[in-house]
Amino acid sequence: MNDKELRQNVIDELDFEPSIDAADIGVAAEHGVVTLTGYVPNYAQKTAAERAAWRVKGVKGIAQEIQVRFPGDSRQDDGEIAQRALNVLAWNVVVPKDSVHVKVQDGWVTLSGQLDWNFQREAAMADVRKLAGVSGVVNDMTLKPSVQAGDVKQRITDALKRHAEVEASHIQISVRDGGTVDIEGGVDNWDERQAVMRAVWSAPGVRAVSEHLLIG
C-alpha cells in the first residue's frame, strides 16, 4: 500500500467512526507514518481519532498534532474541571475511593495515586478524558507490586499462548525488579499489539511496560 492509499484509508476510517467529528481533521502519510492535524471539540475525540488511525492496516506510526478547540472558545475554570473529575471518579465503582488525586492546570488534568490493577488506572483515565473542558490527561498513577518477577513473566507467557491472534514465539519478555516489563518482537497489526498489551497488563504485579514491538 502506498502513502496515498494509506492516507485515504485513514480519512475513511475517521469518517466512519461515529464518535468523531472529522470535518476539521487533516491527515498526511509518509512511509507508513500518519500525521493527524486540525481541531476537535474535546479531548475524547482526540484520543478516538488516534485509535481509529491505528486500526488502519499499514499504519506503522502516528504523529498526533490534533488540538482541542472548545466550542465558542468556552474554556472552563480549572477548579470546576477538578471538582467534576473528583465527582466522576467517586461514582466509578471500579476505582477505589480516594485512591486517585487530581490536579488541573490550563485544562490539563494530572491523575496521581497508587492502584492495584491497570484496569483501574484505565477506568480513571477514560472517565476524566470525557469531561468537558479537558485539554489533555497526564497519567502519573502507579501500581502496587504484589508478586515476584518470575511469576509475572510466567503469567504473561501463559496468557500470550492462550491468545489465538498472537504468535507467542515472536514475543520476548523480561521483567525487572519493581514490576517493569520489557517487551520486544514483532506483530502483524495494531490489534495483535493490543492483544499483547492486554495480556501483559492483566498479570498482577506489572507496574510499568517498556514496549518495543514492531508492526508489520
Secondary structure, 3 states (H helix, E strand, C coil): CCHHHHHHHHHHHHHHCCCCCHHHEEEEEECCEEEEEEEECCHHHHHHHHHHHHCCCCCCEEEECCEECCHHHCCCCHHHHHHHHHHHHHHCCCCCCCCEEEEEECCEEEEEEEECCHHHHHHHHHHHHCCCCCCEEEEEEEECCCCCHHHHHHHHHHHHHHCCCCCHHHEEEEEECCCEEEEEEEECCHHHHHHHHHHHHCCCCCCEEEEEEEEC
